[in-house]
Amino acid sequence: MIDTIIWNIRGVKSRGAFERLKFLTKLNKLQIISILEPFVDKDFITLYKRWIGMNGCCSNINGKIWIFWTSLFEASEISNDTQQVTMKFKQKDNFDVFYMTFVYAKDKEHLRKPLWESLHNSYNLVGGPWCISGDFNVIMDANEKKGGNPHKMQKSWDFINSMEECGMVDAGFSGPRFTWCNARDMGHRIWKRLDRVFINQEWTAKYPRTSVEHLASTGSDHTPMLVRCSNTDFQGMRYFKFLNFWTDQPQFKEIVQNSWQEDIQGNIMWKFQQKLKLLGKNLSKWSREQIGDIQKHVKEWESKMQLLEDKYIDDNRDEAREEMHKAQAIYSKWLKCEDSLLRQKASIRWLDEGDSNTKYFHSMINDRTRRLTLHKIKNQEGQWISGDKDIGDEAVKHFENLFGEDRDPQLHHLDCIHQEVTDKDNDALTTDPREEEIKKVVFDLNPNSAHSPDGFNGYFY
């Protein structure tokens, strides 16, 4: 777990701002802090480090960016200039390494060009999870500004291109829409989203549960950004999901047939549901025991291929070539399974069948996981609830109150809805569908989408 705050505080000597910083540090148990534009000589940074209870500190060369961290990390400087400082952090408990760049950009477009160049240079020095955050003094989209003259997108091209070249994506946010306000009267007031957080693919893979929260901008014209990162997987119940590559395995149809021939009593739909349930259990057991971890197999056979290729070079005989070709066939089989698995997880429908980009699929899967993660919800009393267990309990409570047995459905409210379905329409809707219609609907299902909670997708049917 990494808890970080990035704040353009506009003067750390301000008592209100500094007291709020200490309060946020204690409240959120912050491990890394970045202060932009402290308006204090950088020689005093060690004094502030002690006041806020941190163990390490550094600043950029002109003292406009201050960074503090706790004893949980070992930190070293990668690059440092007037608009950014890039740090390498190493966690002492598990030796995980990640990189963070803290930015305080100039307010003129031409003065920011050296920043984009230095970020690109840092990109060549970074080798792992990387986060770029801070005040970029420029927006990425016209919707990120309110008030004043319309934004000209040509002012954003260098910023956008720089982030793309560094392989970064916006980490998103919750809270206020804008992070800066000029605090002028209503006729001249301007809001912008100048402060933001970017992460690369390696960061998303390492810390899939990354969230950015815009806090209230008390004590500054900029909003503090609270960044929470975790690689803790959700430990809830895991449901069955049909994997498309199973159909290419020689034992697949036999397992389906044996499961379907089980004698189950009840009506037709009950039999169908129970046979699907039984088949799901049998497929899961078979996959776990007979197939195993696909990605592990790919890595193992990749290593074997390298050894056999070296052997064939040293021993140029037919036996060595035959052994290598057999290994290539097995390796290709596992690669095909991995490709199918990644395509399905990424839920990409518009790629051609021949396309294959494992790195891209991993990126899509990690980004989708990050976006679908619930970091917090608001209960009926307006209080924010966080943590997987508390969020789950609150969701159950909400729907029990909404649909519980003691709730009156109040169906009389439906009387106000005008009748649009005629008797003829109703007869057509209630008529049993023909077999051709059922087959067409089933075969039109999205191959990667399950039609119900049983986990069997369109590809299975």
C-alpha positions as CSV (number, residue, x, y, z in Angstrom):
1,M,0.0,0.0,0.0
2,I,1.4,3.4,-1.0
3,D,-0.4,6.6,0.2
4,T,0.8,9.8,-1.4
5,I,-0.3,13.4,-1.5
6,I,0.7,15.9,-4.2
7,W,-0.1,19.5,-3.4
8,N,0.7,22.8,-5.0
9,I,0.5,24.5,-1.6
10,R,1.6,28.0,-2.7
11,G,3.5,28.8,0.5
12,V,4.2,26.2,3.1
13,K,4.8,28.9,5.7
14,S,1.1,29.7,5.7
15,R,-0.1,28.4,9.1
16,G,-3.5,27.2,7.8
17,A,-1.9,25.3,4.9
18,F,0.8,23.7,6.9
19,E,-1.6,22.7,9.7
20,R,-3.8,21.1,7.0
21,L,-0.8,19.3,5.6
22,K,0.0,17.8,9.0
23,F,-3.6,16.9,9.5
24,L,-3.8,15.1,6.1
25,T,-0.5,13.3,6.8
26,K,-1.8,11.9,10.1
27,L,-5.4,11.2,8.8
28,N,-4.3,9.3,5.7
29,K,-1.0,7.8,7.2
30,L,0.9,9.3,4.2
31,Q,4.1,7.6,3.2
32,I,5.2,10.0,0.4
33,I,4.5,13.8,0.2
34,S,5.2,16.2,-2.6
35,I,4.9,20.0,-2.0
36,L,5.0,22.3,-5.0
37,E,5.9,25.9,-4.7
38,P,6.6,26.0,-1.0
39,F,7.9,29.6,-1.0
40,V,10.5,28.6,1.5
41,D,14.3,28.3,1.0
42,K,15.2,24.7,0.3
43,D,17.8,24.8,3.1
44,F,14.8,24.6,5.6
45,I,13.5,21.3,4.0
46,T,15.0,19.1,6.8
47,L,13.2,21.2,9.4
48,Y,9.9,20.7,7.7
49,K,10.7,17.0,7.3
50,R,11.0,16.7,11.1
51,W,7.8,18.8,11.7
52,I,5.6,16.5,9.5
53,G,7.2,13.3,10.8
54,M,9.0,12.0,7.7
55,N,12.4,10.3,7.5
56,G,13.8,11.3,4.1
57,C,13.6,14.4,1.9
58,C,14.9,16.1,-1.2
59,S,14.1,19.0,-3.5
60,N,14.6,19.8,-7.1
61,I,17.5,22.2,-8.1
62,N,15.5,25.4,-7.7
63,G,13.6,24.4,-4.5
64,K,10.2,24.6,-6.2
65,I,9.5,20.9,-5.6
66,W,9.9,19.2,-2.2
67,I,9.5,15.5,-1.6
68,F,9.3,13.6,1.7
69,W,9.1,9.9,2.5
70,T,8.9,7.6,5.5
71,S,11.3,5.0,6.7
72,L,9.4,2.4,4.7
73,F,11.4,3.3,1.6
74,E,14.9,3.8,0.3
75,A,15.0,6.6,-2.2
76,S,17.5,7.8,-4.8
77,E,17.4,10.5,-7.4
78,I,17.2,9.6,-11.1
79,S,17.0,13.1,-12.7
80,N,16.5,16.6,-11.4
81,D,15.9,20.0,-13.1
82,T,13.9,23.2,-12.6
83,Q,10.5,21.6,-13.6
84,Q,10.7,18.0,-12.4
85,V,12.5,15.5,-10.2
86,T,12.3,11.8,-10.8
87,M,12.9,9.4,-7.8
88,K,13.5,5.7,-7.5
89,F,11.8,4.2,-4.5
90,K,12.6,0.8,-3.0
91,Q,10.3,-0.7,-0.4
92,K,12.3,-2.1,2.5
93,D,9.9,-4.9,3.4
94,N,9.5,-6.6,0.0
95,F,12.2,-4.9,-2.1
96,D,9.7,-3.7,-4.7
97,V,11.0,-0.9,-6.8
98,F,8.9,1.9,-8.4
99,Y,9.6,5.3,-9.9
100,M,7.8,8.6,-9.3
101,T,8.3,11.9,-11.1
102,F,7.0,15.1,-9.5
103,V,6.3,18.0,-11.8
104,Y,5.9,21.7,-11.4
105,A,5.6,23.1,-14.9
106,K,6.2,26.7,-16.1
107,D,3.1,28.7,-16.9
108,K,4.3,29.6,-20.5
109,E,4.0,27.1,-23.4
110,H,7.6,27.7,-24.7
111,L,9.0,27.4,-21.2
112,R,7.5,23.9,-20.8
113,K,9.3,22.4,-23.8
114,P,12.4,21.5,-21.7
115,L,10.1,19.7,-19.3
116,W,8.7,17.4,-22.0
117,E,12.3,16.7,-23.1
118,S,13.4,15.9,-19.6
119,L,10.5,13.5,-19.1
120,H,11.4,11.7,-22.3
121,N,15.0,11.4,-21.0
122,S,13.6,10.0,-17.7
123,Y,11.6,7.5,-19.7
124,N,14.9,6.0,-21.0
125,L,16.2,5.8,-17.4
126,V,13.1,4.2,-15.8
127,G,12.8,0.5,-15.8
128,G,9.5,-0.5,-14.1
129,P,6.3,0.9,-12.5
130,W,6.3,4.7,-13.1
131,C,4.0,7.5,-11.9
132,I,4.2,11.1,-13.1
133,S,2.2,13.6,-11.1
134,G,2.0,17.3,-10.2
135,D,1.0,20.7,-11.6
136,F,1.5,20.6,-15.4
137,N,0.1,24.1,-15.9
138,V,-1.7,23.0,-19.1
139,I,-4.9,21.0,-19.7
140,M,-5.5,18.1,-22.1
141,D,-9.0,18.9,-23.2
142,A,-11.3,21.9,-23.6
143,N,-13.7,20.4,-21.1
144,E,-11.0,20.7,-18.4
145,K,-11.5,24.5,-18.4
146,K,-14.5,26.6,-17.3
147,G,-14.6,30.4,-17.7
148,G,-12.3,32.7,-19.6
149,N,-11.5,32.4,-23.3
150,P,-12.0,29.1,-25.1
151,H,-9.0,26.8,-24.9
152,K,-6.9,26.4,-28.0
153,M,-5.9,22.7,-28.4
154,Q,-2.6,23.5,-30.1
155,K,-1.4,24.5,-26.6
156,S,-1.9,21.0,-25.4
157,W,-0.2,19.0,-28.2
158,D,3.2,18.9,-26.7
159,F,1.8,17.7,-23.4
160,I,-0.4,15.0,-25.0
161,N,2.5,13.8,-27.2
162,S,4.9,13.7,-24.3
163,M,2.7,11.5,-22.2
164,E,2.0,9.2,-25.1
165,E,5.7,8.9,-25.9
166,C,6.3,8.0,-22.2
167,G,3.6,5.3,-22.3
168,M,1.5,7.0,-19.7
169,V,-2.3,7.0,-19.1
170,D,-4.3,9.3,-16.9
171,A,-5.1,7.6,-13.6
172,G,-8.5,9.3,-13.4
173,F,-9.9,10.9,-10.2
174,S,-12.8,11.3,-7.9
175,G,-13.8,14.5,-6.2
176,P,-14.0,18.1,-7.6
177,R,-13.8,18.3,-11.4
178,F,-11.2,21.1,-11.4
179,T,-7.9,21.5,-9.4
180,W,-7.2,25.2,-9.7
181,C,-9.2,28.4,-9.6
182,N,-7.9,32.0,-10.0
183,A,-10.4,33.1,-7.2
184,R,-11.4,36.3,-9.1
185,D,-15.0,37.7,-9.2
186,M,-17.7,35.9,-11.1
187,G,-17.1,37.7,-14.4
188,H,-13.4,36.8,-14.6
189,R,-13.3,33.5,-12.6
190,I,-11.6,30.6,-14.3
191,W,-11.3,26.9,-13.3
192,K,-8.9,24.4,-14.8
193,R,-7.7,20.8,-14.2
194,L,-4.0,21.6,-14.0
195,D,-3.0,18.9,-11.5
196,R,-3.1,15.3,-12.5
197,V,-1.6,11.8,-12.1
198,F,-0.3,9.5,-14.9
199,I,0.8,5.9,-14.6
200,N,2.4,3.5,-17.1
201,Q,1.4,-0.1,-17.9
202,E,3.9,-1.6,-15.4
203,W,2.4,0.5,-12.6
204,T,-1.1,-0.7,-13.5
205,A,0.1,-4.3,-13.4
206,K,1.9,-3.8,-10.1
207,Y,-0.7,-1.7,-8.4
208,P,-4.1,-2.5,-10.0
209,R,-6.0,-0.7,-7.2
210,T,-4.8,2.8,-7.8
211,S,-7.1,5.7,-7.0
212,V,-6.7,9.5,-7.2
213,E,-8.9,11.8,-5.0
214,H,-9.1,15.5,-5.4
215,L,-9.5,17.0,-1.9
216,A,-10.9,20.4,-0.9
217,S,-8.6,23.2,-1.9
218,T,-8.5,24.8,1.6
219,G,-5.4,27.0,2.2
220,S,-4.4,27.1,-1.5
221,D,-5.7,27.9,-5.0
222,H,-4.8,24.3,-6.0
223,T,-6.5,21.1,-4.9
224,P,-4.4,18.5,-3.0
225,M,-4.3,15.1,-4.8
226,L,-4.4,12.0,-2.6
227,V,-3.1,8.9,-4.4
228,R,-3.6,5.4,-3.0
229,C,-1.9,2.4,-4.6
230,S,-2.3,-1.2,-3.6
231,N,-1.5,-4.6,-5.2
232,T,-3.8,-6.5,-2.8
233,D,-6.1,-8.7,-4.8
234,F,-9.8,-8.9,-4.0
235,Q,-10.3,-12.0,-1.8
236,G,-14.0,-12.4,-2.5
237,M,-15.8,-15.3,-4.1
238,R,-14.5,-16.2,-7.6
239,Y,-17.2,-17.4,-10.0
240,F,-16.9,-19.9,-12.9
241,K,-16.0,-18.4,-16.3
242,F,-16.0,-20.5,-19.5
243,L,-12.6,-20.2,-21.2
244,N,-12.7,-20.3,-25.0
245,F,-9.5,-22.2,-25.5
246,W,-11.0,-25.2,-23.7
247,T,-12.9,-26.1,-26.9
248,D,-9.6,-26.8,-28.7
249,Q,-8.5,-29.4,-26.2
250,P,-9.1,-33.1,-27.2
251,Q,-10.9,-34.0,-23.9
252,F,-13.4,-31.1,-24.0
253,K,-16.3,-32.7,-25.8
254,E,-16.0,-35.9,-23.8
255,I,-16.4,-33.9,-20.5
256,V,-19.4,-32.0,-21.9
257,Q,-21.0,-35.3,-23.0
258,N,-20.4,-37.1,-19.7
259,S,-21.8,-34.2,-17.7
260,W,-24.9,-33.9,-20.0
261,Q,-25.7,-37.6,-19.6
262,E,-26.0,-37.4,-15.8
263,D,-29.6,-38.3,-14.7
264,I,-31.1,-35.2,-13.1
265,Q,-34.8,-35.1,-12.0
266,G,-37.1,-32.1,-12.4
267,N,-38.6,-29.9,-15.1
268,I,-36.7,-29.0,-18.2
269,M,-35.2,-25.7,-17.1
270,W,-34.1,-27.1,-13.8
271,K,-32.3,-30.0,-15.6
272,F,-30.7,-27.5,-17.9
273,Q,-29.5,-25.3,-15.1
274,Q,-28.2,-28.2,-13.0
275,K,-26.3,-29.7,-15.9
276,L,-24.6,-26.4,-16.6
277,K,-23.7,-26.2,-12.9
278,L,-22.2,-29.7,-13.0
279,L,-20.4,-29.1,-16.2
280,G,-18.9,-25.9,-14.8
281,K,-17.5,-27.9,-11.8
282,N,-16.1,-30.7,-14.1
283,L,-14.5,-28.2,-16.5
284,S,-12.9,-26.2,-13.6
285,K,-11.5,-29.4,-12.1
286,W,-10.2,-30.7,-15.4
287,S,-8.6,-27.4,-16.3
288,R,-6.9,-27.1,-12.9
289,E,-5.6,-30.7,-12.9
290,Q,-4.9,-31.4,-16.6
291,I,-4.1,-28.0,-18.1
292,G,-2.7,-25.9,-15.3
293,D,-1.3,-22.3,-15.5
294,I,-1.1,-21.3,-19.2
295,Q,1.3,-18.4,-18.7
296,K,3.6,-20.6,-16.6
297,H,3.6,-23.2,-19.4
298,V,4.5,-20.5,-22.0
299,K,7.5,-19.3,-19.9
300,E,8.7,-22.9,-19.3
301,W,8.5,-23.9,-23.0
302,E,10.1,-20.6,-24.1
303,S,13.1,-21.5,-21.9
304,K,13.1,-25.0,-23.3
305,M,13.0,-23.7,-26.9
306,Q,16.1,-21.5,-26.3
307,L,18.0,-24.5,-24.9
308,L,16.9,-26.8,-27.8
309,E,17.9,-24.1,-30.4
310,D,21.3,-23.8,-28.9
311,K,21.6,-27.6,-28.8
312,Y,20.6,-27.8,-32.5
313,I,23.3,-25.2,-33.4
314,D,26.0,-27.2,-31.6
315,D,24.7,-30.6,-32.7
316,N,23.5,-30.2,-36.3
317,R,21.8,-33.6,-36.6
318,D,18.3,-34.7,-37.7
319,E,17.5,-36.0,-34.2
320,A,18.2,-32.6,-32.6
321,R,16.2,-30.8,-35.3
322,E,13.2,-33.2,-34.8
323,E,13.4,-32.6,-31.1
324,M,13.4,-28.9,-31.6
325,H,10.4,-29.0,-34.0
326,K,8.4,-31.1,-31.6
327,A,9.1,-28.5,-28.9
328,Q,8.1,-25.7,-31.2
329,A,4.7,-27.4,-31.8
330,I,4.0,-27.6,-28.0
331,Y,5.3,-24.1,-27.5
332,S,3.0,-22.8,-30.3
333,K,0.1,-24.6,-28.7
334,W,0.5,-22.9,-25.4
335,L,1.1,-19.5,-27.1
336,K,-2.3,-20.0,-28.9
337,C,-4.0,-20.8,-25.6
338,E,-2.5,-17.7,-23.9
339,D,-3.5,-15.5,-26.8
340,S,-7.1,-16.8,-26.6
341,L,-7.2,-16.3,-22.9
342,L,-5.8,-12.7,-23.1
343,R,-8.3,-11.8,-25.9
344,Q,-11.2,-13.0,-23.8
345,K,-10.1,-11.2,-20.6
346,A,-9.5,-8.0,-22.5
347,S,-13.0,-8.3,-24.1
348,I,-11.7,-6.9,-27.4
349,R,-14.1,-7.7,-30.3
350,W,-12.8,-5.5,-33.1
351,L,-9.4,-7.0,-33.6
352,D,-8.8,-9.3,-36.6
353,E,-8.4,-13.0,-35.9
354,G,-4.7,-12.9,-37.0
355,D,-3.7,-10.0,-34.8
356,S,-1.7,-10.9,-31.7
357,N,-0.2,-8.4,-29.2
358,T,0.3,-9.9,-25.7
359,K,1.6,-6.7,-24.2
360,Y,-1.4,-4.8,-25.5
361,F,-3.8,-7.3,-24.1
362,H,-2.1,-7.2,-20.7
363,S,-2.4,-3.5,-20.8
364,M,-6.1,-3.6,-21.6
365,I,-6.8,-6.2,-18.9
366,N,-5.0,-4.2,-16.2
367,D,-6.6,-0.9,-17.2
368,R,-10.1,-2.6,-17.2
369,T,-9.4,-4.1,-13.8
370,R,-8.3,-0.7,-12.5
371,R,-11.3,1.2,-13.9
372,L,-13.9,-1.4,-12.6
373,T,-12.5,-1.4,-9.1
374,L,-14.8,0.2,-6.5
375,H,-12.6,2.3,-4.2
376,K,-15.5,3.8,-2.1
377,I,-19.3,4.4,-2.2
378,K,-21.6,6.8,-0.5
379,N,-24.3,5.4,1.9
380,Q,-27.8,6.7,2.4
381,E,-26.5,9.1,5.2
382,G,-24.1,10.7,2.7
383,Q,-21.0,9.1,4.3
384,W,-18.2,7.7,2.2
385,I,-17.6,3.9,2.8
386,S,-14.2,2.4,1.8
387,G,-12.7,-1.1,2.0
388,D,-13.9,-4.2,0.2
389,K,-15.8,-5.7,3.2
390,D,-17.5,-2.4,4.2
391,I,-18.5,-1.7,0.6
392,G,-19.9,-5.2,0.2
393,D,-21.9,-4.9,3.5
394,E,-23.3,-1.5,2.5
395,A,-24.4,-2.8,-0.9
396,V,-26.2,-5.8,0.6
397,K,-27.9,-3.5,3.1
398,H,-29.0,-1.1,0.4
399,F,-30.6,-3.8,-1.8
400,E,-32.2,-5.5,1.2
401,N,-33.9,-2.2,2.1
402,L,-34.9,-1.8,-1.6
403,F,-36.2,-5.3,-2.3
404,G,-36.6,-6.9,1.1
405,E,-39.7,-8.9,1.9
406,D,-41.0,-6.2,4.2
407,R,-41.0,-3.6,1.4
408,D,-44.3,-2.8,-0.3
409,P,-43.7,-2.6,-4.1
410,Q,-46.3,0.1,-4.5
411,L,-47.5,-1.2,-7.8
412,H,-50.4,1.3,-7.9
413,H,-47.8,3.9,-9.2
414,L,-47.8,2.0,-12.5
415,D,-51.4,3.2,-13.2
416,C,-50.1,6.5,-14.4
417,I,-48.2,4.9,-17.3
418,H,-50.0,5.0,-20.6
419,Q,-50.7,1.6,-22.2
420,E,-48.7,1.3,-25.4
421,V,-48.8,-2.5,-25.9
422,T,-52.0,-3.6,-27.8
423,D,-53.6,-7.0,-27.3
424,K,-52.2,-8.0,-30.7
425,D,-48.7,-7.0,-29.6
426,N,-49.2,-8.9,-26.3
427,D,-50.2,-12.0,-28.2
428,A,-47.1,-11.8,-30.3
429,L,-44.9,-11.3,-27.2
430,T,-46.3,-14.2,-25.3
431,T,-46.2,-16.7,-28.2
432,D,-43.6,-19.4,-27.8
433,P,-40.6,-18.7,-30.0
434,R,-39.7,-20.9,-33.0
435,E,-36.6,-23.1,-32.9
436,E,-35.0,-21.0,-35.7
437,E,-35.5,-17.8,-33.6
438,I,-33.9,-19.4,-30.6
439,K,-30.9,-20.6,-32.5
440,K,-30.4,-17.2,-34.2
441,V,-30.5,-15.4,-30.8
442,V,-28.1,-17.9,-29.2
443,F,-25.6,-17.8,-32.2
444,D,-25.7,-14.0,-32.2
445,L,-24.5,-13.9,-28.6
446,N,-21.2,-12.1,-27.9
447,P,-18.6,-14.9,-27.8
448,N,-16.8,-13.3,-24.8
449,S,-19.9,-12.3,-22.9
450,A,-21.8,-14.6,-20.5
451,H,-25.6,-14.4,-20.8
452,S,-26.2,-15.1,-17.1
453,P,-24.3,-15.6,-13.8
454,D,-23.6,-19.3,-14.7
455,G,-20.4,-18.1,-16.6
456,F,-21.1,-19.8,-19.9
457,N,-20.6,-17.4,-22.8
458,G,-21.7,-17.2,-26.4
459,Y,-18.6,-19.1,-27.6
460,F,-19.6,-22.2,-25.6
461,Y,-23.1,-22.3,-27.2
